[in-house]
Amino acid sequence: MPGTIKRVLRFFGWTLFVTGALMGLYGCVQTVSGVATRVGAADGVATSIDVTHAPGQSRLDKHRERSVITFRTVDGQVVSSTHPMGGIDPPYEMQEHVRVMYDADAPEDAVVPSGLAWLTVARVLLLVAGLVQVLMGAGFLALGALPWQSRSR
C-alpha cells in the first residue's frame, strides 16, 4: 500500500511541478514582453467618440461608444487610436487629456494605462499561480520521497 501512495504522490507532484513551471514561465514571458513593448508614452486628447449601432437584445449591444484618442509620437507622427473598451458612455469625454502608452513599431495599437492595468495584473497573477503550483508539486514530491513504513504487526 505505501508503494502505491508514493507513486500517486510522485505522479501528482511531477504533474503539478511541470504544469506550474510552464504556467509560471508563460506568465513571466508575457509580463516581461508586455512591459518591454510599451516603450513610448505621450499625452493624448480624446478627439472624438466612435459610436456603433448593432442589432442585439440589450441596450449595451445596440449602442456602444468608444473614445478616439489622438496623440503625437516622439517622431512627430500624429496617431489616432480607438480605445478598446466602450459602452453606453465612452471611457473618456471629448477634449479629456489622457496619458497614452504605445509601441514604437506600432503606435496605432496604443493603449491608455487604465486598459493596460488589468492586463498586467492578469499576467502577474498567472506568474504567481504558476509559482504556487510549482511549490505544491515540490511538496507532493517531498511527501512521495519520505520513507513510509507499513503498520503490519
C-alpha positions as CSV (number, residue, x, y, z in Angstrom):
1,M,0.0,0.0,0.0
2,P,2.7,2.6,0.8
3,G,4.3,2.0,-2.6
4,T,1.0,2.9,-4.3
5,I,0.7,6.0,-2.3
6,K,4.2,7.1,-3.1
7,R,3.6,6.5,-6.8
8,V,0.4,8.6,-6.7
9,L,2.2,11.4,-4.8
10,R,5.1,11.4,-7.2
11,F,2.7,11.5,-10.2
12,F,0.7,14.4,-8.8
13,G,3.9,16.1,-7.7
14,W,5.5,15.9,-11.1
15,T,2.3,16.9,-12.9
16,L,1.8,20.0,-10.6
17,F,5.5,20.9,-10.8
18,V,5.8,20.7,-14.6
19,T,2.5,22.4,-15.4
20,G,3.2,25.1,-12.8
21,A,6.7,25.7,-14.2
22,L,5.2,26.1,-17.7
23,M,2.4,28.4,-16.4
24,G,4.9,30.5,-14.4
25,L,7.3,30.7,-17.4
26,Y,4.5,31.8,-19.7
27,G,3.3,34.4,-17.2
28,C,6.9,35.7,-16.8
29,V,7.4,35.9,-20.6
30,Q,4.0,37.7,-21.0
31,T,4.7,40.1,-18.2
32,V,8.2,41.0,-19.5
33,S,7.1,41.2,-23.1
34,G,4.1,43.3,-22.2
35,V,6.2,45.8,-20.3
36,A,9.0,45.8,-22.8
37,T,6.9,46.6,-25.9
38,R,5.3,49.6,-24.4
39,V,8.3,51.8,-24.8
40,G,6.7,55.1,-25.8
41,A,4.5,57.4,-23.8
42,A,2.7,60.5,-24.9
43,D,0.0,62.9,-23.8
44,G,-3.1,62.4,-25.8
45,V,-6.5,64.0,-26.2
46,A,-9.9,62.4,-26.7
47,T,-10.8,64.0,-30.0
48,S,-14.0,62.1,-30.9
49,I,-16.4,59.5,-29.9
50,D,-16.8,56.4,-32.1
51,V,-20.5,55.3,-32.0
52,T,-21.6,51.9,-33.2
53,H,-25.1,50.6,-33.5
54,A,-25.5,46.8,-33.7
55,P,-28.6,44.7,-33.5
56,G,-28.9,42.9,-30.2
57,Q,-31.0,42.2,-27.3
58,S,-29.6,44.5,-24.7
59,R,-29.2,48.3,-24.7
60,L,-25.4,47.9,-24.4
61,D,-25.3,45.7,-27.5
62,K,-27.3,48.2,-29.6
63,H,-25.3,51.3,-28.7
64,R,-21.6,51.4,-28.0
65,E,-19.5,54.5,-27.6
66,R,-15.7,54.4,-27.6
67,S,-13.2,57.2,-27.3
68,V,-10.8,58.1,-30.1
69,I,-7.5,59.2,-28.6
70,T,-5.2,61.4,-30.7
71,F,-1.5,61.8,-29.7
72,R,1.9,62.7,-31.2
73,T,4.7,60.2,-31.1
74,V,8.3,61.0,-30.4
75,D,9.0,61.0,-34.1
76,G,6.3,63.7,-34.6
77,Q,3.7,61.4,-36.2
78,V,0.1,62.2,-35.3
79,V,-1.8,59.0,-34.5
80,S,-5.4,58.3,-33.6
81,S,-6.3,55.2,-31.7
82,T,-9.8,53.9,-30.7
83,H,-9.9,52.9,-27.0
84,P,-10.8,49.2,-26.9
85,M,-13.3,49.5,-24.1
86,G,-16.7,51.1,-24.6
87,G,-20.2,51.0,-23.5
88,I,-23.3,53.2,-23.2
89,D,-20.9,56.1,-22.1
90,P,-17.5,56.5,-23.6
91,P,-14.4,55.9,-21.3
92,Y,-13.2,59.4,-21.9
93,E,-15.1,62.6,-22.6
94,M,-14.3,64.9,-25.6
95,Q,-11.1,67.0,-25.1
96,E,-10.2,65.0,-22.0
97,H,-6.4,64.6,-21.6
98,V,-5.0,61.1,-21.1
99,R,-1.6,59.5,-20.9
100,V,-1.0,57.0,-23.8
101,M,1.4,54.1,-23.9
102,Y,2.5,52.8,-27.3
103,D,4.9,50.5,-29.0
104,A,7.3,52.5,-31.2
105,D,6.9,50.0,-34.0
106,A,3.0,50.1,-33.9
107,P,1.8,53.3,-32.4
108,E,-1.7,52.7,-33.9
109,D,-2.1,50.0,-31.2
110,A,-1.7,52.4,-28.4
111,V,-3.3,51.8,-25.0
112,V,-4.4,54.0,-22.1
113,P,-2.9,52.8,-18.9
114,S,-6.3,52.1,-17.4
115,G,-6.8,49.5,-20.1
116,L,-3.3,48.1,-19.6
117,A,-3.6,47.8,-15.8
118,W,-6.0,44.8,-15.8
119,L,-3.8,43.0,-18.4
120,T,-0.7,43.5,-16.3
121,V,-2.4,42.3,-13.2
122,A,-3.6,39.2,-15.0
123,R,-0.1,38.4,-16.3
124,V,1.4,38.8,-12.8
125,L,-1.4,36.6,-11.3
126,L,-0.6,33.9,-13.9
127,L,3.1,34.1,-12.9
128,V,2.2,33.8,-9.1
129,A,-0.2,31.0,-9.7
130,G,2.5,29.1,-11.6
131,L,5.0,29.6,-8.8
132,V,2.4,28.4,-6.2
133,Q,1.7,25.3,-8.3
134,V,5.4,24.6,-8.5
135,L,5.7,24.8,-4.8
136,M,2.7,22.5,-4.3
137,G,4.3,20.0,-6.8
138,A,7.6,20.1,-4.9
139,G,5.6,19.4,-1.6
140,F,4.0,16.4,-3.2
141,L,7.3,15.1,-4.5
142,A,8.8,15.6,-1.0
143,L,6.0,13.6,0.5
144,G,6.5,10.9,-2.0
145,A,10.2,10.7,-1.1
146,L,9.6,10.2,2.6
147,P,10.3,6.7,4.0
148,W,6.9,5.1,4.5
149,Q,6.5,2.1,6.8
150,S,3.7,-0.4,6.8
151,R,1.8,-1.0,10.0
152,S,1.6,-4.8,9.7
153,R,2.4,-6.4,13.1
